[in-house]
């Protein structure tokens, strides 16, 4: 995750126009060597949304190659249909990321009863959970000053934790001082949610396989990512991300998530496949 506050995240997500259908995305300036998958999702969505009046309905993305933070990312957009935009991200003239974004009314949600969870103030703050984790890794877990306030229902930092799923409340912290900024753009809120949606979802496949050592023992990366929007977003209010991994086999892990507001409205659905294998 990017270090800093909401303003730092919005600065990262706002890509720069560089000609017809071309946009340039920068980096956060933190020490990660590989581009975080959520950065592709958020910046790509902002590039696709340029000139779009409707909100995004869904996105389907493929991570082709690892991106480097030593170079800017070029996003090229192509209108594939009246309501669909294709995005290709390149570095050194090589394709590293592909995404299709569909615009229009929200995707009708399947009927899911929201799970009963303790309120965020009764859950474990991220800063408390990561206390004691190594800070010299390329993973994002040791970053405490995130644009999002995270509250974990389960104590996933216990070495014995091995369930293939967990639940996290999240919201933009300090939102009382900047509500106009947070809610200024529907597309920006969707891009920020897309950015966040790649943060904790991979871990569900890794918990049964010594998650605490996975960044040392396993080669892991996101392979694809799908996100459906079901209702308008308000990132200043708590959102529950309930996640699990139904299968992990053959060097791959399937993960999925559903995001609810505190009233039980399903806001978004997420699905992702990851690579998880011994180097």
PEBEL-V747823 format. One record per backbone hydrogen bond with DSSP energy under -0.5 kcal/mol. CO is the residue of the C=O (numbers start at 1). NH is the residue of the N-H. If there is no record, write none. Layout:
co:CO nh:NH
co:CO nh:NH
This chain:
co:2 nh:147
co:5 nh:8
co:5 nh:9
co:6 nh:10
co:7 nh:11
co:8 nh:12
co:9 nh:13
co:10 nh:14
co:13 nh:15
co:16 nh:24
co:19 nh:18
co:19 nh:22
co:21 nh:77
co:22 nh:18
co:23 nh:75
co:24 nh:16
co:25 nh:73
co:33 nh:69
co:36 nh:39
co:36 nh:40
co:37 nh:41
co:38 nh:42
co:39 nh:43
co:40 nh:44
co:41 nh:45
co:42 nh:46
co:43 nh:47
co:44 nh:48
co:45 nh:49
co:47 nh:50
co:49 nh:52
co:55 nh:104
co:57 nh:229
co:58 nh:102
co:59 nh:227
co:60 nh:100
co:61 nh:225
co:62 nh:64
co:62 nh:98
co:67 nh:35
co:68 nh:71
co:73 nh:25
co:73 nh:75
co:74 nh:90
co:75 nh:23
co:76 nh:88
co:78 nh:80
co:78 nh:86
co:81 nh:84
co:83 nh:103
co:84 nh:80
co:84 nh:81
co:85 nh:101
co:86 nh:78
co:87 nh:99
co:88 nh:76
co:89 nh:96
co:89 nh:97
co:90 nh:74
co:91 nh:94
co:94 nh:91
co:96 nh:64
co:96 nh:65
co:97 nh:89
co:98 nh:62
co:99 nh:87
co:100 nh:60
co:101 nh:85
co:102 nh:57
co:102 nh:58
co:110 nh:112
co:115 nh:117
co:119 nh:122
co:120 nh:123
co:123 nh:125
co:124 nh:152
co:125 nh:129
co:126 nh:130
co:128 nh:131
co:130 nh:133
co:140 nh:143
co:142 nh:144
co:144 nh:146
co:145 nh:4
co:147 nh:173
co:148 nh:150
co:149 nh:171
co:150 nh:126
co:151 nh:169
co:152 nh:124
co:154 nh:156
co:155 nh:158
co:158 nh:161
co:163 nh:165
co:164 nh:245
co:166 nh:243
co:167 nh:153
co:167 nh:154
co:168 nh:241
co:169 nh:151
co:170 nh:239
co:171 nh:149
co:171 nh:173
co:172 nh:175
co:174 nh:177
co:175 nh:178
co:178 nh:182
co:179 nh:183
co:181 nh:184
co:185 nh:189
co:186 nh:190
co:187 nh:191
co:188 nh:192
co:189 nh:193
co:190 nh:194
co:191 nh:195
co:192 nh:196
co:193 nh:197
co:194 nh:198
co:195 nh:198
co:196 nh:199
co:200 nh:203
co:201 nh:204
co:202 nh:205
co:202 nh:206
co:203 nh:206
co:203 nh:207
co:206 nh:209
co:207 nh:210
co:207 nh:211
co:210 nh:213
co:211 nh:214
co:213 nh:216
co:213 nh:217
co:214 nh:218
co:218 nh:220
co:219 nh:277
co:221 nh:275
co:223 nh:63
co:224 nh:273
co:225 nh:61
co:226 nh:271
co:227 nh:59
co:228 nh:269
co:229 nh:107
co:234 nh:237
co:235 nh:172
co:238 nh:262
co:239 nh:170
co:239 nh:241
co:240 nh:242
co:240 nh:260
co:241 nh:168
co:241 nh:243
co:242 nh:258
co:243 nh:166
co:244 nh:256
co:247 nh:254
co:249 nh:252
co:251 nh:276
co:252 nh:249
co:253 nh:274
co:254 nh:247
co:255 nh:272
co:256 nh:244
co:257 nh:270
co:258 nh:242
co:259 nh:267
co:259 nh:268
co:260 nh:240
co:261 nh:264
co:265 nh:261
co:265 nh:267
co:267 nh:230
co:267 nh:231
co:268 nh:259
co:269 nh:228
co:270 nh:257
co:271 nh:226
co:272 nh:255
co:273 nh:223
co:273 nh:224
co:274 nh:253
co:275 nh:221
co:277 nh:219
